[in-house]
């Protein structure tokens, strides 16, 4: 079973704003266009985040 809170690195009691902020930060960090060195790994991480 997938734990989305764990993927986004937030607690299960996190507010909506905290979850959105964590998502945006991770999406920016692992976006394939911004990670040309590890594009395959970044694509896999983005699939998990989304």
MOKA-V587720 format. One record per residue. N is the residue number from 1. RES is the residue in three letters. D_FIRST is the distance of its C-alpha to the first C-alpha in Angstrom with 1 decimal. Layout:
# MOKA-V587720
n;res;d_first
N;RES;D_FIRST
N;RES;D_FIRST
This chain:
# MOKA-V587720
n;res;d_first
1;UNK;0.0
2;UNK;3.8
3;UNK;6.5
4;UNK;9.5
5;UNK;11.9
6;UNK;11.5
7;UNK;12.0
8;UNK;15.0
9;UNK;16.1
10;UNK;17.0
11;UNK;16.8
12;UNK;15.0
13;UNK;18.6
14;UNK;19.6
15;UNK;21.9
16;UNK;21.6
17;UNK;24.2
18;UNK;22.5
19;UNK;19.2
20;UNK;21.5
21;UNK;23.5
22;UNK;20.7
23;UNK;19.5
24;UNK;23.1
25;UNK;23.7
26;UNK;20.9
27;UNK;21.8
28;UNK;25.3
29;UNK;24.6
30;UNK;22.6
31;UNK;24.4
32;UNK;25.7
33;UNK;29.2
34;UNK;29.5
35;UNK;28.2
36;UNK;30.6
37;UNK;30.5
38;UNK;26.8
39;UNK;26.2
40;UNK;23.6
41;UNK;21.5
42;UNK;21.9
43;UNK;20.9
44;UNK;17.6
45;UNK;16.9
46;UNK;18.1
47;UNK;15.7
48;UNK;12.7
49;UNK;14.7
50;UNK;15.7
